[in-house]
Amino acid sequence: MSGTQTIYGLHAVRAMLSKHPERVTLIRIAERRDDPRVKVIEELAREQSRPIERVDAHVLKKLLGDVTHQGVAADVEALPPWTDDDLFTALGSAPSPLILALDGVQDPHNLGACLRTADACGVLAVIVPKDRAAQLTPAVRKVAAGAAETTPLVVVTNLVRTLKVLKESGLWVIGADADAPKQAYEADLSGGIVLVMGAEGAGLRQLTQQTCDLMVRLPQLGSVESLNVSVATGMLLYEAVRQRQQA
């Protein structure tokens, strides 16, 4: 999806101004916000010659709906979806890349939440199949709260084929399954890896599992059969981040 998108929240707007100021076309700040965190955003905007508009809080509510916007929003040029070629080009300049692949996740809220966590964990890109999976819609962008404009989404025709090419590029492909023999903390997640998460309820397809180098699980001590895919994704990504910081 091209065109202009609106992101909101102090962190999302500050991050965009810091990393991609050229894509910010307008910043709106509530008239009564004058605290240090807002001043940082104003200073960044002035340094990058980005326009600022002071507006009534009701204007932001009308524009964004009932969300926690923290009195700050920005219009940004949308991040276009990546192709396979874009992904493999980025691999060349990414030491020990961390990539997330979603095998048929269909709930837009789950995709948005996964994008948001992926952004927080420094994921290079999120891969989704073209068919029978959630795509980048306004609903997904809203849940992602700005992450859809900073974390590239790669839409591929054949997920298994893409995973095989990533393996040939030197990455380990690690799938998640509740019945996997090894717990996530027992696996080495500190190098270049692709973490593959399955669809809601169904989990990973058989062919996808067979493509993985390793299967891992999260520890489960309660009676709930499985975790929501976006929750499980967050836990596994942060385990990877923990290992990388220790390394």
N, C-alpha and C positions, 0 to 999 in steps of 0.2 A: 504494500500500500504506500503510495507516494503522497506528497502534499504536506500540509502543516498539521501537526498534532499538538495538543496542550498537555503539558506535564505539570505537576503540582507538588508542593511540599518543600521544606527548606533544603533537605538533603539532595533531593532529585534535581532541583534547580541549581543549587550550588555546584553539584557534580557536573552538570551539563555546561555551566559557564567555565568551569576549570578545564574540562577535557575537550569539549567541542563548542567553543563560543561562536564559531562561524555559523553554526546551525540555529542559534537562538535569534529569533526575529523580534520578539517583544516580551518584556517582563511586566507582570502586573503584581502590585503589592498593595495590600489593604492599607487604607489611610491611617489607621491607628497603630499599625505595626512600626515600632521605632526602636526595637531592641538590638543588642549587639549582633545576633545572628543574621538579622535582616540587613544591618549595615554592611556586613561582610559581602552579602549578595549585591548590594548597591555599589560597593567599591569595585567588585569584580566586573559588574556590568559597565561601569564607567571606564575602567581600564581597557575593556574590549570594545568600547563604543557601541554598546547594545542599548536600545531604547528602553526606558522605564516609564511606566504609567501608574500613578497612584489612583486607586479606585475604591469605591465603597465596598464593604464586605458583602453586601447583598449582590453586587455585581459578580463577585467570585462564586457565590452560592448558585446564582442563576446559570453561570457558565459551566460549573463543574458538577452541580448536584450536591447531594448530601454526603460529602467526603471530608476527611480531615486534611484540608489544604494548607493549614498553618498560616494563612494569609498571604501565600505566595504562589504564583503560577507563571508559566512561561509558554509561549508559542514557539515551537521548534520545527525545523524541517525534518520530516520523518526519515528514520533510518531504513533504507531499502533492504529487502531480503537479500541474503547472500546466496550465491550459487555455489556448486561444488568447487568451481575454480577459485572463487574468492576464499573459501575455507582453506584449500590446499596452499594458496599463496600466503595466507596468514600463518600457516604452520611453519613456514620457513624462517620467520622472525620471532617465534614464540618458544622459548626454552621450557621444557616440561609442561606442555599445554594441558589444560583441564577442559574437556569437552563433555557436554551433556547431550545424550540422545534419548528421545522419548518415543517409545514403540507403540504408537496408536493411542496416545492420551487424547480423549475426545472432549472433556469438559473444559470450556474456555477459562473458567476460574482456576483450574489446576495448571493450565499452561501459563496463565498470567503469574500465578504464585511461583511456579518453577523459574520463570524468567527473572522474577524479582530476587529470588535466592541465588540464582546463577550470577547475577550482577554483583551481589554482595560477596560472593566467593571467588570472584575473578575468573569466571568461566570464559573461555575464548569465544565460544559460540554454542548455540542450542540447535540440535538437529531434529527435525520432524519429517515424517513421510508426507507426501503430497495427498494421498488418499486415506480415507477413514481415520482422520486425525484432526484435532483442532488447529486452526490457522490463525494468523495475526488479524484479529477483528477489533473494533472499538471496545468491546467488552474485555478482551484480553489485555489491551493497552491500559484500560482503567485499573484492572487488578494489579498489573505490573507496576503501576505508579511511577512511570518514568524509565523503568528498566528496559522496556521494549525499544527505547530510543538510544540505548547504550550497549545492549548485548545483542549481537547479530543473531537472527533466526535463519537457519539454512533449511530450505524446503527441498527434499530429494525425492526422486521418482522411486528409487529402490533403496531402502534403508540398509538391508543386508549387504548389498553391493558396496555402498559407501563405507560401511564398517570394515569390510575386507580391504578396501583401498587404504583406510586409515591404519589398519594393521600392517600393511605393506610399507607404510610410511614410518613405522617404528613405534606406534602407540599400542598400548595394551588395552584390550576391550574387556571391560568388567561389567557383568550384568548383575542385577539384584533380584533375588528370589527368596521368599520366606523359608523355603526348604533347602537352601544352599548349604553345603557342608561346612563352609568356612564363615566365621563372623568378620564383619567389615574391618574391625581393628586388627585382625590377624593378617590381612592382606596389605601389600605394599601399594599405597595410593599416592606416593610422593613423586612419582615420575610422570611422564607423558601418558595420560590415560583418557579413555572414553568411558564414561559411566552411563550405562544403558538401563533405563527404567521402563517397566511395562505399563500396559493400559490398566485403567480402573477395573478391578475385579478379575479380569482375564490374565493379567501379568504379561510376561514376555511370550511372544510367539515361539514355537518350537524351533523354527529355523533361525530365529535371532539368538536363542539360547545356544544353539550349536555353533554359532559364529563367535561367541564370546570365548576369551581365553580363560576366564575365571568367573565363577559365580559366588556372590557373597550375600549374607543376610544380616539384618539388624537383630540385636538381642530383644526378645519379647518375653516379659515376665508375667503379663496379665492374661486375661481371658479373651481379649479382642483378637479376631482371626488375622486381620491385616491392617496396616496403617493406610491412611489416605496417601495417594502417590506424591502429592506435593510435600507432605510432611516427611515421608520417607526420603524423598529427594534431598530435602534440606538437611536431614540428619547425615546422609551419606556424603554430601558435598562438604559439610563442616568437618567430617572425619578426615576427608582428603586435605582440607585446609589445615587441620591440626597437625597431621603428619608432615605437611610441607613446611610449616613454621618450625617444627622441631628439627627437621632436617637442615 
